[in-house]
Amino acid sequence: MEIYQTHYSKAASFFKSADHLLYVTMPVVKDVKLVATVLDNIYFSLAHGMDSILEFERYYKRLMPIANNFDLRLEVFSEKVAANYGFTKEETDFINEIKKLRDDRKNASMEFTRSGKLIICSESYRMKTISIEEIKKYLSTTKNFLLKVDKIIK
């Protein structure tokens, strides 16, 4: 199995985990804090999907090796690769948005749930809320992204 196929299978696995947590586990457990785990799985799914395309390009020698730095890889993906395969600016912006959300959550001084939403507070107490409906939209967008990736690498 080629490395780009390995990245895609990891992306699909993280997507399945996020989907299962959101639609099966969360209704049973009724714990909104699982939204954070779903967000992490969405991030990893998008990152591996993007890496799959980048490694696909490397495999066919259309791209030089890239450092294992997410921001650099996203920049190369959005500037050199995305347009060739029909990825829109909105999709690359979405990947960046999910990364920022994950970083905000990682660096948050406080995190709690209220009214079915996950609330993330920064050190300056700026609040960012993530609802289950937003997570469902993120998951849907991730699914569409992975379907495009799948068509490209097969």
C-alpha positions as CSV (number, residue, x, y, z in Angstrom):
1,M,0.0,0.0,0.0
2,E,1.4,3.4,-1.0
3,I,1.8,6.1,1.6
4,Y,-1.0,8.3,0.1
5,Q,-3.4,5.3,0.4
6,T,-2.3,4.9,4.1
7,H,-3.0,8.6,4.7
8,Y,-6.4,8.2,3.1
9,S,-7.3,5.1,5.2
10,K,-6.3,7.0,8.3
11,A,-8.5,9.9,7.2
12,A,-11.4,7.6,6.7
13,S,-10.9,6.0,10.0
14,F,-10.9,9.3,11.9
15,F,-14.0,10.4,10.0
16,K,-15.8,7.2,10.9
17,S,-14.8,7.7,14.6
18,A,-16.1,11.3,14.5
19,D,-19.4,10.2,12.8
20,H,-19.9,7.4,15.3
21,L,-19.2,9.6,18.3
22,L,-21.6,12.3,17.0
23,Y,-24.5,10.2,15.8
24,V,-24.3,7.1,18.0
25,T,-22.4,7.7,21.2
26,M,-23.4,11.3,22.0
27,P,-27.2,10.7,22.0
28,V,-26.7,7.8,24.3
29,V,-24.3,9.4,26.7
30,K,-25.8,12.9,26.4
31,D,-22.4,14.6,27.1
32,V,-21.6,17.7,25.1
33,K,-18.0,17.4,26.0
34,L,-17.7,14.7,23.3
35,V,-17.9,17.6,20.8
36,A,-14.2,18.3,21.6
37,T,-13.3,14.8,20.7
38,V,-15.4,14.9,17.5
39,L,-13.6,18.2,16.6
40,D,-10.2,16.5,17.0
41,N,-11.2,13.6,14.9
42,I,-12.5,15.9,12.1
43,Y,-9.2,17.8,12.3
44,F,-7.1,14.6,12.0
45,S,-9.4,13.4,9.1
46,L,-8.9,16.6,7.2
47,A,-5.1,16.6,7.9
48,H,-4.7,13.1,6.7
49,G,-6.9,13.7,3.6
50,M,-4.8,16.7,2.7
51,D,-1.6,14.7,3.3
52,S,-3.0,12.0,1.1
53,I,-3.2,14.4,-1.8
54,L,0.2,15.9,-1.1
55,E,1.8,12.4,-1.0
56,F,-0.1,11.4,-4.2
57,E,1.6,14.4,-5.8
58,R,5.0,13.4,-4.4
59,Y,4.5,9.8,-5.6
60,Y,4.2,11.0,-9.2
61,K,7.1,13.5,-8.7
62,R,5.0,16.6,-9.2
63,L,6.0,17.9,-5.8
64,M,9.1,18.0,-3.7
65,P,9.2,16.6,-0.1
66,I,7.5,18.9,2.4
67,A,8.4,19.3,6.1
68,N,6.0,17.8,8.6
69,N,4.6,21.2,9.5
70,F,0.8,21.5,9.2
71,D,0.9,25.2,8.3
72,L,3.5,24.7,5.6
73,R,1.7,21.7,4.2
74,L,-1.6,23.6,4.1
75,E,0.0,26.5,2.3
76,V,1.5,24.1,-0.3
77,F,-1.8,22.4,-0.6
78,S,-3.9,25.5,-1.1
79,E,-1.4,27.3,-3.4
80,K,0.0,24.6,-5.6
81,V,-2.3,21.6,-5.5
82,A,-5.9,22.4,-4.6
83,A,-6.8,24.2,-7.9
84,N,-5.4,21.3,-10.0
85,Y,-7.9,18.9,-8.4
86,G,-10.9,21.2,-8.1
87,F,-10.7,22.1,-4.4
88,T,-12.2,25.5,-3.7
89,K,-10.8,28.3,-1.6
90,E,-13.7,27.6,0.9
91,E,-12.4,24.0,1.4
92,T,-8.9,25.1,2.1
93,D,-10.2,27.9,4.4
94,F,-12.4,25.3,6.2
95,I,-9.3,23.2,6.9
96,N,-7.6,26.3,8.4
97,E,-10.7,27.1,10.4
98,I,-10.8,23.7,12.0
99,K,-7.1,23.9,12.8
100,K,-7.6,27.3,14.5
101,L,-10.6,25.9,16.5
102,R,-8.5,23.0,17.6
103,D,-5.6,25.3,18.6
104,D,-8.0,27.6,20.4
105,R,-9.3,24.6,22.4
106,K,-5.8,23.3,23.1
107,N,-4.6,26.7,24.4
108,A,-7.8,27.6,26.2
109,S,-7.7,28.5,29.8
110,M,-11.1,27.2,30.4
111,E,-13.7,25.0,28.7
112,F,-17.2,24.1,29.7
113,T,-20.6,23.2,28.4
114,R,-23.8,25.2,28.6
115,S,-27.2,24.8,26.8
116,G,-25.9,22.0,24.6
117,K,-22.8,23.9,23.4
118,L,-19.1,23.6,24.1
119,I,-17.8,27.0,25.2
120,I,-14.0,27.7,25.0
121,C,-12.5,30.6,26.9
122,S,-9.2,32.1,26.0
123,E,-6.8,33.6,28.5
124,S,-8.4,37.0,27.8
125,Y,-11.8,35.4,28.4
126,R,-12.9,35.7,24.8
127,M,-15.5,33.0,24.3
128,K,-16.0,30.7,21.3
129,T,-19.0,28.4,21.2
130,I,-19.4,25.3,19.2
131,S,-22.8,23.7,18.9
132,I,-23.8,20.2,17.9
133,E,-25.4,21.7,14.7
134,E,-22.0,23.3,13.8
135,I,-20.2,20.1,14.3
136,K,-22.7,18.3,12.1
137,K,-22.0,20.8,9.3
138,Y,-18.2,20.4,9.8
139,L,-18.7,16.6,9.5
140,S,-20.7,17.0,6.3
141,T,-18.1,19.3,4.8
142,T,-15.3,16.8,5.8
143,K,-17.2,14.0,4.2
144,N,-17.4,15.9,0.9
145,F,-13.7,16.7,1.1
146,L,-12.8,13.1,1.7
147,L,-15.1,12.0,-1.2
148,K,-13.1,14.3,-3.5
149,V,-9.8,12.9,-2.2
150,D,-11.0,9.4,-2.7
151,K,-11.9,10.1,-6.4
152,I,-8.5,11.6,-7.0
153,I,-6.3,8.9,-5.5
154,K,-8.3,6.0,-7.1
